């Protein structure tokens, strides 16, 4: 078995370990779609690797992957929405502004995905590779927009949620970048290994950084006058952006 096969098995085992970690911490209900994604991916990846004897470049591997990948993309989307919900409910007033933040983030994400689509729509890769890159690109930009809006405030979030948001962004960004390179037509074996290594590192980080006490928000420390002023300016800036989004989005 070559390095690519070993890394593929490593990712399948890593997904199973992350699911087991969530179960041991008793947070399956809080991160339900994340747990479903990890569990399904572990079973799917392991079954495909066993069925094809880890021969990734065979027609059977490609067929099985393409049939099951839409379910993975759907679960990845639900995981990102779950992260947004968990972050948004922490902040007062987020329910009222949530629609505007969500709409703005989706608009920016789709715009960026369309720009990148001009680069990689060359017909040199399977159509599912194109779909994979488009969906993950939208999810990454959406996560970056949500993090830029919410994570800049000093309201403490649970450490597990902060780590989860950041690792998920890196994980999906690695996937999007990998498929972008493949769709452009660059396919050296080292890129496939780097792509799988990035995913494996993220799985390891999820396992290590998720802790039982990480579900409790850190204690609120006294805010310095400088931090209070910075938060005030940031809030005013966000309110201006939300006002523009409110004016641009018709009521429905």
Secondary structure as UniProt FT lines:
FT   HELIX           3..24
FT   TURN            25..26
FT   TURN            28..31
FT   HELIX           32..51
FT   TURN            52..54
FT   TURN            56..57
FT   HELIX           59..88
FT   TURN            89..90
FT   TURN            92..93
FT   HELIX           94..120
FT   HELIX           127..150
FT   TURN            151..152
FT   HELIX           159..184
FT   HELIX           189..209
FT   HELIX           212..215
FT   HELIX           225..248
//
